[in-house]
């Protein structure tokens, strides 16, 4: 009876040992991790590659990037997912994730040997074993094409260890059952990122820059996570465009309002062949200079000459001839004479001894004729008197001469 019990224990021990040895290698092979390739292109054209291993059936594109060991700066939004702001120090801070627009980190997938732009965010895309993910800094440049086999070399083939045939123990007591040690697995947890308000994503560009004078181009914008958009102070849709035809270089400003604050993006459109119109400079009003007035010339009277009064005839003498009427004299520029300059008539009988005085201009007070100073000069009346005096003096001299000869 005891032999039968020992035989049963021995058979059971052998079966358990064979079961442990037979199931060991399949468990080891089942724990081979999945792998995804990663290509990151920087702004200077250089690139790096990483091979990321994971035990899950699939992981997100954002997890591929964070598990690569690279320094990643990202803005996490519960509704929009993760926006990658910087990788390995190139890019923008999380407070202003798109500070270098139009340059940003674009997301790509290597499909059939060609890069395809990701239509969704990195948080929503699922990568599987054998995929290649790509990131590129700039305004649309592609990462270099690196196949998966070059990024992730095939793992070495595990040679199954030799199996030792266990001989049944000779002792009556059952042998202890060997236990297999569990294989340690390294679990990489994603870094903890503090959730911040979603930063707006802005694409602000010109179809052509610069443009020739007289031509037109389109100003286009495309935004995400924005509440309000203003183009040069005018509110517009979050996605749109506008045709512009400037004749001179022009700046365009796009103001983006979001829950994270406000951002202003500026584009400068150059215009070739444009002539800058000079600004109108106000000219000072030139006042006419006051030139010194010419010396006032006395006007020449054109009024008819006045007739000299008829002198009274002296007794015992023949009537003197009628005095002749002289036209008004033209006033010279010499200063007017005063009454002291008028010399008295000489008592000499010779008419040549009479001194001709300078005329003294006086004003006529005849109220019957309303003449002005321009119409009737004041010097005509004294000149007539002087002429009359000369005639009277001549007559007196002639009378004295006749009387003296008769004696």
C-alpha positions as CSV (number, residue, x, y, z in Angstrom):
1,X,0.0,0.0,0.0
2,X,2.8,2.4,0.9
3,X,4.5,1.6,-2.4
4,X,1.4,2.7,-4.3
5,X,1.3,6.0,-2.4
6,X,4.9,6.7,-3.0
7,X,4.5,5.9,-6.7
8,X,1.6,8.3,-7.0
9,X,3.6,11.1,-5.4
10,X,6.5,10.4,-7.7
11,X,4.3,10.5,-10.8
12,X,2.7,13.8,-9.7
13,X,6.1,15.4,-9.1
14,X,7.3,14.5,-12.6
15,X,4.2,15.9,-14.2
16,X,4.5,19.2,-12.4
17,X,8.2,19.6,-13.3
18,X,7.5,18.9,-17.0
19,X,4.6,21.5,-16.9
20,X,6.9,24.2,-15.5
21,X,9.7,23.5,-17.9
22,X,7.3,23.4,-20.9
23,X,5.5,26.6,-20.2
24,X,8.5,28.7,-19.3
25,X,9.8,29.8,-22.8
26,X,6.4,30.8,-24.2
27,X,5.9,33.2,-21.3
28,X,9.2,34.8,-21.9
29,X,8.5,35.2,-25.6
30,X,5.0,36.7,-24.9
31,X,6.6,39.6,-22.9
32,X,8.5,41.1,-26.0
33,X,7.5,44.8,-26.0
34,X,6.0,46.7,-28.9
35,X,8.2,49.4,-30.5
36,X,7.5,52.7,-32.3
37,X,10.1,54.9,-34.2
38,X,10.4,58.7,-33.6
39,X,12.1,61.3,-35.9
40,X,12.5,64.9,-34.6
41,X,13.7,67.6,-37.0
42,X,14.9,70.9,-35.7
43,X,15.0,74.3,-37.3
44,X,18.6,74.1,-38.4
45,X,17.9,70.9,-40.4
46,X,19.5,68.5,-37.9
47,X,17.4,65.6,-36.6
48,X,17.4,62.9,-33.9
49,X,15.7,59.4,-33.8
50,X,14.4,57.4,-30.9
51,X,13.0,53.9,-30.5
52,X,10.2,53.7,-27.9
53,X,9.1,50.4,-26.4
54,X,5.8,49.9,-24.7
55,X,3.8,47.0,-23.4
56,X,0.3,48.2,-24.4
57,X,-1.3,47.3,-27.6
58,X,-1.3,51.0,-28.7
59,X,-0.3,54.4,-27.2
60,X,-1.0,58.0,-28.2
61,X,1.4,60.1,-30.3
62,X,1.9,62.4,-27.3
63,X,2.9,59.4,-25.2
64,X,5.4,58.4,-27.8
65,X,7.0,61.8,-27.6
66,X,7.0,62.0,-23.8
67,X,8.4,58.4,-23.4
68,X,11.3,59.2,-25.8
69,X,13.2,60.9,-23.0
70,X,13.4,64.3,-24.8
71,X,12.6,67.5,-23.0
72,X,9.0,68.3,-24.1
73,X,7.0,71.5,-23.3
74,X,3.3,71.1,-23.9
75,X,0.0,72.9,-23.1
76,X,-2.7,70.5,-22.0
77,X,-6.3,71.3,-22.8
78,X,-9.1,68.9,-21.6
79,X,-11.1,69.6,-24.7
80,X,-8.4,70.0,-27.4
81,X,-5.7,67.7,-26.1
82,X,-2.0,68.5,-25.9
83,X,-0.3,71.3,-27.9
84,X,3.4,70.8,-28.2
85,X,5.2,74.1,-27.6
86,X,8.8,73.1,-27.5
87,X,11.1,70.1,-27.9
88,X,14.7,70.0,-26.5
89,X,14.7,73.8,-25.9
90,X,13.5,74.8,-29.4
91,X,10.1,76.4,-29.6
92,X,8.0,78.6,-27.3
93,X,7.2,78.6,-23.6
94,X,3.9,77.1,-22.3
95,X,2.6,80.6,-21.6
96,X,2.8,81.6,-25.3
97,X,2.8,78.3,-27.1
98,X,2.8,79.8,-30.6
99,X,5.0,82.8,-30.0
100,X,7.1,82.2,-33.2
101,X,4.1,81.9,-35.6
102,X,4.1,80.9,-38.5
103,X,6.9,78.5,-37.1
104,X,5.6,75.7,-34.9
105,X,6.0,72.0,-34.2
106,X,4.1,70.1,-36.9
107,X,3.1,66.5,-36.4
108,X,3.6,63.8,-39.1
109,X,3.1,60.0,-39.7
110,X,5.3,57.9,-42.0
111,X,2.9,55.9,-44.2
112,X,4.2,53.7,-47.1
113,X,7.6,55.4,-47.0
114,X,6.2,59.0,-47.2
115,X,5.3,61.6,-44.6
116,X,1.7,62.5,-44.1
117,X,0.6,65.5,-42.1
118,X,-1.5,64.6,-39.1
119,X,-5.1,65.6,-39.3
120,X,-5.6,65.5,-35.6
121,X,-3.7,66.2,-32.4
122,X,-1.0,64.0,-30.9
123,X,-3.3,63.1,-27.9
124,X,-6.0,61.7,-30.2
125,X,-3.8,59.6,-32.6
126,X,-2.9,56.0,-31.6
127,X,0.4,54.5,-32.6
128,X,1.0,50.8,-33.0
129,X,4.0,48.5,-33.1
130,X,6.1,49.3,-36.2
131,X,4.9,52.8,-36.7
132,X,7.1,55.9,-37.2
133,X,6.1,59.3,-35.8
134,X,7.6,62.6,-36.8
135,X,7.9,66.2,-35.5
136,X,9.3,69.1,-37.4
137,X,9.9,72.7,-36.4
138,X,9.2,75.4,-39.0
139,X,6.4,76.6,-41.2
140,X,5.8,73.3,-43.0
141,X,9.1,71.5,-43.5
142,X,9.1,67.7,-43.5
143,X,11.2,65.5,-41.3
144,X,13.8,63.3,-43.0
145,X,12.5,59.9,-44.1
146,X,14.1,57.2,-41.8
147,X,12.6,53.7,-42.0
148,X,11.5,51.8,-38.9
149,X,14.3,49.2,-39.4
150,X,17.0,51.9,-39.1
151,X,15.4,53.4,-36.0
152,X,14.6,50.2,-34.2
153,X,17.0,47.4,-34.9
154,X,15.5,44.0,-34.7
155,X,15.8,42.4,-31.2
156,X,18.4,39.6,-30.8
157,X,17.0,36.1,-31.2
158,X,16.7,34.4,-27.8
159,X,18.3,30.9,-27.9
160,X,16.2,28.7,-25.7
161,X,18.3,27.4,-22.8
162,X,19.1,23.7,-22.7
163,X,16.5,21.6,-20.8
164,X,17.8,19.4,-18.0
165,X,16.1,16.1,-17.6
166,X,15.1,15.8,-14.0
167,X,15.6,12.3,-12.7
168,X,12.9,11.1,-10.3
169,X,14.2,11.4,-6.7
170,X,15.0,8.2,-5.0
171,X,13.9,9.5,-1.7
172,X,10.5,8.6,-0.5
173,X,9.7,12.2,0.4
174,X,8.3,14.4,-2.5
175,X,10.7,16.9,-4.0
176,X,9.9,20.6,-3.5
177,X,8.2,22.3,-6.5
178,X,10.4,24.9,-8.3
179,X,8.8,28.3,-8.7
180,X,9.6,30.6,-11.6
181,X,10.7,34.2,-10.7
182,X,8.5,36.9,-12.5
183,X,10.3,39.0,-15.1
184,X,10.6,42.6,-14.0
185,X,8.9,45.1,-16.3
186,X,9.7,48.7,-16.5
187,X,6.6,50.8,-16.6
188,X,7.2,54.4,-17.9
189,X,4.7,56.8,-16.6
190,X,4.0,60.1,-18.5
191,X,5.2,63.2,-16.8
192,X,2.7,65.1,-14.8
193,X,1.8,68.4,-16.5
194,X,-0.2,71.1,-14.8
195,X,-3.4,71.8,-16.7
196,X,-3.4,75.4,-18.0
197,X,-5.9,77.4,-19.9
198,X,-5.7,76.4,-23.6
199,X,-3.5,78.7,-25.6
200,X,-4.8,79.8,-28.9
201,X,-3.3,78.3,-32.1
202,X,-2.9,80.9,-34.8
203,X,-1.8,80.7,-38.4
204,X,-1.4,84.2,-39.9
205,X,0.1,84.4,-43.3
206,X,0.2,86.2,-46.7
207,X,-0.2,84.3,-50.1
208,X,2.5,86.5,-51.6
209,X,5.1,88.8,-50.1
210,X,6.3,91.1,-51.5
211,X,4.0,92.1,-54.4
212,X,4.5,94.5,-57.2
213,X,2.8,97.8,-57.1
214,X,-0.8,97.6,-58.4
215,X,-1.1,93.8,-57.6
216,X,-3.2,92.1,-54.9
217,X,-2.7,89.3,-52.5
218,X,-4.6,87.4,-49.8
219,X,-4.2,87.8,-46.0
220,X,-5.3,84.5,-44.4
221,X,-5.8,83.4,-40.8
222,X,-6.8,80.1,-39.1
223,X,-7.2,79.9,-35.4
224,X,-8.1,77.4,-32.6
225,X,-9.0,77.9,-29.0
226,X,-9.9,81.5,-29.7
227,X,-13.0,83.4,-28.6
228,X,-12.7,86.6,-30.7
229,X,-10.6,87.6,-33.7
230,X,-9.9,91.2,-34.8
231,X,-8.1,92.1,-38.1
232,X,-6.9,95.7,-37.9
233,X,-9.6,96.5,-35.3
234,X,-12.5,94.8,-37.2
235,X,-14.0,91.6,-35.8
236,X,-13.7,88.7,-38.2
237,X,-14.4,84.9,-38.2
238,X,-11.9,82.6,-36.6
239,X,-11.0,81.2,-40.0
240,X,-11.0,83.4,-43.1
241,X,-9.1,85.6,-45.6
242,X,-9.2,89.0,-47.1
243,X,-7.8,90.4,-50.4
244,X,-5.6,93.4,-50.1
245,X,-4.2,95.7,-52.8
246,X,-1.9,98.2,-51.1
247,X,0.1,100.7,-53.1
248,X,2.8,101.1,-50.4
249,X,4.2,98.7,-47.7
250,X,1.5,97.9,-45.2
251,X,1.2,96.3,-41.8
252,X,-1.7,94.0,-40.8
253,X,-2.4,93.2,-37.2
254,X,-4.4,90.1,-36.0
255,X,-5.6,90.3,-32.3
256,X,-6.7,87.0,-30.8
257,X,-8.7,86.9,-27.6
258,X,-8.9,83.6,-25.7
259,X,-9.3,82.4,-22.1
260,X,-5.5,82.5,-21.8
261,X,-5.4,86.2,-22.6
262,X,-4.8,88.2,-25.8
263,X,-2.2,87.9,-28.5
264,X,-1.4,90.2,-31.3
265,X,0.3,89.0,-34.5
266,X,1.7,91.3,-37.2
267,X,2.5,90.8,-40.8
268,X,4.4,93.3,-43.0
269,X,3.5,93.3,-46.7
270,X,6.2,94.7,-49.0
271,X,5.3,96.5,-52.2
272,X,8.0,96.7,-54.9
273,X,8.1,99.6,-57.3
274,X,5.9,101.8,-55.0
275,X,6.7,105.5,-55.0
276,X,6.3,107.1,-51.6
277,X,4.2,110.3,-52.0
278,X,5.9,113.1,-50.0
279,X,3.9,114.4,-47.2
280,X,2.4,117.8,-47.7
281,X,4.4,120.3,-45.8
282,X,2.6,123.5,-45.1
283,X,4.3,126.4,-46.7
284,X,4.6,129.6,-44.8
285,X,2.6,132.5,-46.2
286,X,4.9,135.1,-47.6
287,X,3.7,138.5,-46.8
288,X,4.5,141.2,-49.3
289,X,7.3,143.4,-48.0
290,X,6.5,147.0,-47.6
291,X,8.8,148.9,-49.9
292,X,9.5,152.5,-49.1
293,X,7.0,154.7,-50.8
294,X,8.4,156.9,-53.5
295,X,8.6,160.6,-52.6
296,X,5.3,162.3,-53.2
297,X,5.5,164.2,-56.4
298,X,3.2,167.2,-56.6
299,X,0.6,166.7,-59.3
300,X,0.6,169.0,-62.3
301,X,-2.7,170.8,-62.5
302,X,-4.7,170.4,-65.6
303,X,-7.3,173.0,-64.6
304,X,-7.6,176.0,-66.9
305,X,-5.3,179.0,-66.0
306,X,-6.8,181.8,-64.1
307,X,-6.9,185.2,-65.6
308,X,-4.8,187.8,-63.9
309,X,-6.7,190.9,-62.5
310,X,-6.7,194.0,-64.7
311,X,-4.5,196.6,-63.0
312,X,-5.9,200.1,-62.5
313,X,-4.7,202.8,-64.9
314,X,-2.7,205.6,-63.3
315,X,-3.6,209.2,-64.2
316,X,-1.5,210.9,-66.8
317,X,-0.3,207.6,-68.3
318,X,-1.3,205.6,-71.2
319,X,-3.2,202.4,-70.5
320,X,-0.9,199.5,-70.0
321,X,-1.2,196.5,-72.2
322,X,-3.3,193.7,-71.0
323,X,-1.3,191.1,-69.1
324,X,-0.8,187.8,-70.8
325,X,-2.3,184.7,-69.3
326,X,0.3,182.1,-68.5
327,X,-0.3,178.4,-68.0
328,X,0.2,177.0,-64.6
329,X,3.8,176.2,-63.9
330,X,5.1,172.7,-63.0
331,X,6.2,172.4,-59.5
332,X,9.8,171.4,-59.2
333,X,11.2,169.3,-56.4
334,X,12.8,172.2,-54.7
335,X,11.4,173.1,-51.3
336,X,8.7,175.7,-51.2
337,X,9.7,179.2,-50.7
338,X,8.6,181.3,-47.8
339,X,7.2,184.8,-47.9
340,X,10.6,186.1,-46.7
341,X,12.2,185.0,-49.9
342,X,10.1,187.3,-52.0
343,X,12.1,190.4,-52.8
344,X,10.6,193.8,-53.2
345,X,10.7,195.4,-56.6
346,X,13.6,197.7,-57.2
347,X,13.0,201.4,-57.7
348,X,15.4,201.4,-60.6
349,X,13.9,202.5,-63.9
350,X,15.5,199.6,-65.7
351,X,13.3,196.6,-65.8
352,X,16.3,194.3,-65.7
353,X,16.8,195.3,-62.1
354,X,13.7,193.6,-60.9
355,X,14.4,190.4,-58.9
356,X,12.1,187.6,-59.6
357,X,11.0,186.1,-56.4
358,X,10.3,182.4,-55.8
359,X,6.5,181.6,-55.7
360,X,4.9,180.8,-52.4
361,X,2.1,178.3,-52.8
362,X,-1.1,179.2,-51.1
363,X,-4.6,177.7,-51.0
364,X,-7.5,179.3,-52.8
365,X,-10.6,179.8,-50.6
366,X,-13.0,180.4,-53.4
367,X,-16.2,178.6,-52.2
368,X,-17.9,178.9,-55.5
369,X,-15.5,176.5,-57.1
370,X,-15.1,173.3,-55.1
371,X,-11.7,172.2,-56.3
372,X,-9.4,169.8,-54.5
373,X,-5.6,170.1,-54.0
374,X,-5.1,167.8,-57.0
375,X,-7.4,169.8,-59.3
376,X,-6.0,173.3,-58.5
377,X,-2.5,173.6,-57.2
378,X,-1.9,176.3,-54.6
379,X,1.0,177.9,-56.3
380,X,-0.8,179.2,-59.4
381,X,-2.2,182.4,-57.7
382,X,1.1,183.7,-56.4
383,X,2.8,183.2,-59.8
384,X,0.1,185.4,-61.4
385,X,0.6,188.0,-58.8
386,X,4.4,188.0,-59.5
387,X,3.8,188.4,-63.2
388,X,1.4,191.2,-62.6
389,X,4.0,192.9,-60.4
390,X,6.7,192.6,-63.0
391,X,4.4,194.2,-65.6
392,X,3.5,197.0,-63.3
393,X,7.1,197.6,-62.4
394,X,8.1,197.7,-66.1
395,X,5.4,200.2,-66.8
396,X,6.5,202.4,-64.0
397,X,10.1,202.3,-65.2
398,X,9.0,203.2,-68.7
399,X,7.0,206.1,-67.4
400,X,10.0,207.4,-65.4
401,X,12.2,207.1,-68.5
402,X,9.8,209.0,-70.7
403,X,9.3,211.8,-68.2
404,X,13.0,212.2,-67.7
405,X,13.7,212.5,-71.4
406,X,10.9,215.1,-71.9
407,X,12.5,217.4,-69.4
